[in-house]
């Protein structure tokens, strides 16, 4: 993005739109960094009016301290050496040389300590993105430029230790220095003339790269939930049906290391809760032998379901999506055949289809990095480890329902619902659940953590979160309701239930608990139809006797007349 484009984007932002303030903490004149950050955030949020608030020149710790105490929920910190000691920049002369090294180190450690203290006061619902120094240290040391001095190593270590501590804070995300290096090489970052004359040390190219990176980390798109992979020349090298299960390869000696690395990445994804499935045109017997090999890196038990036959792959993908009960736009399909990718893409336009880069080393390296970006998560939760297990349980549950009485199955499931009521929930999992659930979602609205907390500040506001467990195993936190008490009723403005927990009458039990907990006669739902929330639309239609509309209402008597027999054991907790 050119600077003129960035300025045009910021200028054309809707004046009357809801404000989206962001604090930019930097010790230098913010200049172009401010413009690029605003432009990239404005592009990502065209319905908002982005504004950048900056602090005092040379006072990053003070700016962060004010951010921690203020109402602004989003912040970015561009830390440079001159912020830690002005002598490590070029705008102040105060002496360079070996005799001052202890002074440099002591000053840097003291400033980092102050900054760490200010960061520690930031509410967990806020979000702060930090870049540690991106510019080189000045030539202030006794060694030649080709040799790193002990002092430079000590200074770098102090910053690294600071970063390792603050990144544990739930509000903090750290810029990946290697990724920034690929977008903005070190040699092209510093503008000596601009630094001395205006106080802005970055070239336009570096300001653009850093502003773009800050914006990416502040908006955090939802990671993909599932990956469907082909087998031949994708998960392994070779056609298993032709050469046999012992001859397909994924190792360095066979020049098939990219396939081994791909398996390794899929295994890591599965461990962090990503769903992995197989869609392959092959003989099931031969494939099972290959998947049973003891040297397979991707554990066979981490893959579900398997669609291995000779039918079209779009049909396999369709059945996998139904088994997972997630939408196509949350899934990636990987195959080595452009024809197969095109066939699947035509039937599932929302699916992200990626060609496996067999034999192309440069593309293979880029492919691995792209997968990390698509599936990366800022934090892992306990619920992530339940995902595959819950899908398998859901399959078992559905099969048992088809072969017997659904009511009998629910009665024998030994289900326990833990219902947690809170007036000020800052639980990240609750907000995450609301933001990533599409099908059973009252209105499809998304929230930042700060917006979620702000909405709970009013009188009578509450959050109800639900955890589920039965004899098939735990599903973790799978549902949430947010609302407000009014007169003799409740207004519900957010309600979600994970697709992993469908068909267990949890939605009925949640309404029963709301009527019971608050002893009200009526629930009002702030409903809005979306392209994906048909399940909740059908559920409300069944209770109301007609299609739901905005601010639809359900009386306690209507609910009692249509509520089925519920078999959960309910444990209620209050914060």
C-alpha positions, 0 to 999 in steps of 0.5 A, a space after each residue: 500500500 502506498 502512503 497516498 492510498 493509506 491517506 485516502 482510505 483514512 480520509 474516506 472513512 464513514 464519519 458517523 460510524 461507530 468509533 474504533 479507537 486504537 492507542 499507538 505507543 511509540 517514543 518517536 513521532 508516529 507520522 507514517 506508522 500511524 497512517 498505515 495502521 489506521 488504513 489497514 484497520 479501516 480496510 478490515 473494518 469498513 463499518 467503523 471509524 478508526 482513530 489512532 491515539 498517540 502518547 507523548 514523544 519519548 514516553 512509551 511507558 507513560 502511554 501504556 500506563 494510560 492505555 491500561 487505565 483508559 477505555 480504549 481496548 486496542 493498542 500497539 507498542 512499537 518499541 525501539 532502542 532509543 525508548 530504552 536509552 536515548 543514547 542508543 538512538 541518533 537524536 541525542 549525543 551523550 557518549 558512546 563507548 565501552 566505558 558506558 556499557 554498564 550504564 546502557 544495560 542498567 538503563 535498558 533494564 530499568 526502562 523494561 521493568 517500568 514498561 513491564 509493570 505498566 503492561 501488567 496493569 492492562 485488563 485481560 479483555 484488552 489487546 496490545 500488540 508489541 514489536 520489540 526493537 526493529 532497528 539495529 543498535 547504533 555503532 556504539 561498541 568496540 567491535 567491528 560491525 561484523 562482530 557482535 559484542 558482549 554488550 550487544 548480546 546482553 542488550 538483546 538478551 534483556 529485551 528477549 527476557 522482557 518479551 518472554 515475560 509479557 507475552 504470557 499476559 492474556 492481552 499481549 501478542 508479540 510481532 514475529 520478528 522473522 515474519 516481519 523480516 521477510 516483509 521488511 528486510 533489516 537493511 531497508 528499515 531505517 531512514 537516517 535523514 527522516 529520523 534526524 529531521 522529523 523524529 520519524 526513524 522508519 522508511 515508508 516501506 518499513 512503516 507500511 510493513 509494521 502497520 500492516 502487521 499490527 493491524 493483522 494482530 489486532 483484528 485476528 481473523 478466526 482460524 480455520 477449523 478443519 482440513 481435508 486432505 488427499 493421500 497419493 502424492 499429497 500425504 505421501 509420495 506415490 500412488 499406493 494402489 499401484 506401488 503398494 503400501 510399503 513403497 509410498 514414502 514421506 522421508 528425506 532419503 526418498 526425496 519426499 520430505 515435504 510429505 513428511 513435513 506435511 504429516 508432521 504439521 497435520 499432527 500438530 494441528 490435530 493436537 491443537 484441536 483442528 479437525 483432519 479428514 481424508 478424501 481419496 479416490 482409492 481402494 480402502 483396503 490398500 489405504 488402511 494398510 498404508 495408514 497402519 504403517 508404524 512410521 506414519 507421522 500422522 497418527 491414524 487415530 487423529 483422522 476422522 472421518 475417512 472417505 476412501 472410494 472411487 466416487 467424486 471428491 465433492 461428495 466426500 467433502 460434503 459428507 465430511 462437512 456434515 459429520 463435522 457439522 461445520 460450514 465450508 468456509 471454515 475448512 481447507 481442502 488440499 490435493 495435488 490435482 488441479 482438476 480435483 480442486 476445481 471439481 470440489 471448489 465448484 460444489 463448495 465455493 466457500 471452501 479454501 482449496 490449496 494445491 499441494 506443492 509436490 516437487 516445488 521446493 520454494 512453493 513447499 516452503 511457502 505452503 507450510 507457512 501459509 498453513 500456519 497462518 490459516 490455522 494459527 491460534 493466539 491461545 489454546 484452550 482445554 476445549 480445543 483438545 475435546 474437539 475430535 473426541 466430541 465429533 466421534 461422540 456425536 457420530 456415536 450419539 447419532 447412530 444410537 439415535 437412529 437405532 433406538 429411541 432418542 428419548 431413551 438414549 438421552 435418559 441413559 446418557 448420564 449427561 451433566 450440565 454445569 451452568 455458570 451465571 455471571 454478571 461480568 464474564 471476562 472469560 475468553 472462551 465465552 467470547 470466542 464461542 460467540 464469535 466463531 459459532 454460526 449455526 446456532 447463533 441468535 443474530 450472528 453478531 461479533 464482539 471484541 472482548 472489550 465490547 463484550 464487557 462493556 455491554 455487561 456494565 448495565 444494570 441487570 446484565 448477565 452471562 450464562 455459560 454451559 459446560 457439558 459432559 456425559 458417559 461418552 466424555 466431556 465436551 467442555 464449554 459449549 454454549 453461552 447466553 448474554 442478556 439483561 433483566 427487565 421488569 418481569 422478563 429477560 432480553 436475550 441479545 446473544 445465544 450460541 450453542 456449539 454444533 458439537 452439542 446438537 441433538 442433546 436438548 441442551 438448548 431446551 435446558 438452557 431456556 428452562 434454567 433461565 426461567 428458573 434462575 430469574 423467575 420471569 414470565 417471558 423471554 425476549 430474543 434479539 433475533 436476526 436471520 443470517 445465511 447460516 443460522 437455520 438451526 436456531 431459526 428452526 428451534 425457535 419456530 418450533 417453540 413459537 409456532 411461527 418463524 421468529 422475528 426481531 424481538 420475538 417473545 416466548 412465555 414461560 407457559 408456551 415453553 412449558 407446553 412444548 418442552 420435552 422431558 429433560 434428563 440432564 443433571 444440572 449443576 448451577 454455579 454463581 460467580 
